[in-house]
Each structure stands twice: as structure tokens, then as C-alpha cells.
Amino acid sequence: MVPGSDSAMGEHGALGRIEEFVLAGERFGFLADIATTELGLRARCHEADPLNTLFGNRNQLGVLSSMTAWELGSSYASVAIPRWFEHTRYRKPARIAALLGDSLFAADRARTFVRNLQIAR
């Protein structure tokens, strides 16, 4: 189901389709990152990202839950922040800035996925 253009989700023109594609890519990158991180932790590696080591850098459950918490927060922010500007004249620039930020975040996830895969082997 796709909401109409008058809903709170915004327009579904070209910018809306790009936004959906980027958000899907970001989610796929997270799934790939968390899967390869888990493989690395099983192979006796440790987590190097200090944001993901709330419960220790070798605690599998702690690292994966920290990653999930950060992902939930970034997922909410990537959708909610552009909506704050929905009824202002900065609507399009806010959505474009969010798309650029999400694209950079997805590219970083892809890079991390490749690096984790190389280390886990």
C-alpha cells in the first residue's frame, strides 16, 4: 500500500521513490552489516566501533543489541526529521539533505559489510 500525496507521508513523485529506494538500501546495508559482524564475533574477532560496544567488544548479544538500537534511532531520525519541515518552505531542501545523509550512511554500511566479510573469513 502506498499513501496518497495528501497524506502525512509526503509526495510519492520522483523524490518519494528515491527516498524509498535509499531507505531500503540503508536497511539492507544494516542487515548485511549485522550478519557479518555476527560472523566475525563467532570467529573470535572483536568489535572495533566504540558506538557498538556498550556491553563489551566481544559480547555477541551486547554488540548486536547496540547495533540494533543505533539502527532504530537512525531509522526514526531519517524519516522523522524531514517530516518536521513538511509544512515549511524548507520541505524539499530538508528531504534532499536527508536523502544525501542516508545515501552516505548506506555507502558506509556497504563498506563496513565488505570489510567485515574479509575479516570474518
C-alpha positions as CSV (number, residue, x, y, z in Angstrom):
1,M,0.0,0.0,0.0
2,V,1.2,3.5,-0.9
3,P,-0.4,6.5,0.8
4,G,-1.7,9.3,-1.5
5,S,0.0,12.6,-2.0
6,D,-2.2,14.3,0.6
7,S,-1.2,12.0,3.5
8,A,1.4,12.7,6.2
9,M,4.0,10.6,4.4
10,G,4.6,13.2,1.7
11,E,4.6,13.1,-2.0
12,H,5.3,10.0,-4.0
13,G,6.8,11.5,-7.1
14,A,10.4,11.1,-8.1
15,L,11.7,12.4,-4.8
16,G,9.5,10.0,-2.9
17,R,10.6,7.0,-4.9
18,I,14.2,7.9,-4.4
19,E,13.6,8.2,-0.7
20,E,12.0,4.8,-0.5
21,F,14.9,3.3,-2.5
22,V,17.6,4.9,-0.3
23,L,15.8,3.8,2.9
24,A,15.5,0.3,1.6
25,G,19.2,0.3,0.7
26,E,20.1,1.5,4.2
27,R,18.0,-1.3,5.8
28,F,19.7,-3.9,3.5
29,G,23.1,-2.5,4.5
30,F,22.2,-2.8,8.2
31,L,21.2,-6.4,7.7
32,A,24.4,-7.2,5.8
33,D,26.5,-5.4,8.4
34,I,24.9,-7.1,11.4
35,A,25.2,-10.5,9.8
36,T,28.9,-10.1,9.0
37,T,29.5,-8.6,12.5
38,E,27.9,-11.7,14.0
39,L,30.1,-13.9,11.8
40,G,33.2,-12.0,12.9
41,L,32.3,-12.3,16.6
42,R,31.9,-16.1,16.1
43,A,35.3,-16.2,14.6
44,R,36.8,-14.7,17.8
45,C,37.2,-11.2,16.4
46,H,36.1,-8.1,18.4
47,E,34.0,-5.1,17.5
48,A,36.1,-2.0,16.8
49,D,33.3,0.6,16.6
50,P,33.0,2.2,20.0
51,L,29.4,3.0,19.4
52,N,28.6,-0.7,19.2
53,T,30.5,-1.8,22.4
54,L,28.1,-0.7,25.1
55,F,28.3,-4.2,26.8
56,G,31.9,-5.0,25.7
57,N,33.6,-5.5,22.3
58,R,33.3,-9.4,22.3
59,N,29.9,-9.8,23.9
60,Q,27.8,-11.0,20.9
61,L,24.4,-10.1,22.3
62,G,25.6,-6.8,23.6
63,V,27.2,-5.8,20.3
64,L,24.2,-6.9,18.2
65,S,21.8,-5.1,20.5
66,S,23.8,-1.9,20.5
67,M,23.9,-2.1,16.6
68,T,20.1,-2.6,16.6
69,A,19.5,0.3,19.0
70,W,21.5,2.6,16.8
71,E,19.7,1.4,13.7
72,L,16.3,2.0,15.2
73,G,17.4,5.5,16.2
74,S,18.8,6.4,12.8
75,S,15.8,4.9,11.1
76,Y,13.4,7.0,13.1
77,A,15.6,10.1,12.5
78,S,15.9,9.6,8.8
79,V,12.1,9.6,8.5
80,A,11.0,12.0,11.3
81,I,13.4,14.9,10.8
82,P,12.3,15.7,7.2
83,R,8.7,15.5,8.4
84,W,9.4,18.3,10.9
85,F,9.9,20.6,7.9
86,E,6.8,19.2,6.0
87,H,4.8,22.4,6.3
88,T,7.6,24.9,5.9
89,R,9.3,26.4,2.8
90,Y,12.3,24.2,3.6
91,R,10.4,21.0,2.8
92,K,12.3,20.0,-0.3
93,P,15.8,21.0,0.9
94,A,15.2,19.0,4.1
95,R,14.2,15.9,2.2
96,I,17.2,16.3,-0.2
97,A,19.6,16.7,2.8
98,A,18.1,13.6,4.5
99,L,18.5,11.7,1.2
100,L,22.1,12.7,0.9
101,G,22.8,11.8,4.5
102,D,21.1,8.4,4.2
103,S,23.0,7.7,1.0
104,L,26.3,8.3,2.7
105,F,25.2,6.2,5.6
106,A,24.2,3.3,3.3
107,A,27.5,3.6,1.5
108,D,29.3,3.4,4.8
109,R,27.3,0.3,5.7
110,A,28.3,-1.3,2.4
111,R,31.9,-0.6,3.1
112,T,31.7,-2.0,6.6
113,F,29.9,-5.1,5.2
114,V,32.8,-5.8,2.8
115,R,35.4,-5.1,5.4
116,N,33.7,-7.4,8.0
117,L,33.3,-10.1,5.4
118,Q,37.0,-10.0,4.6
119,I,37.9,-10.1,8.3
120,A,35.5,-12.9,9.2
121,R,37.0,-15.3,6.6
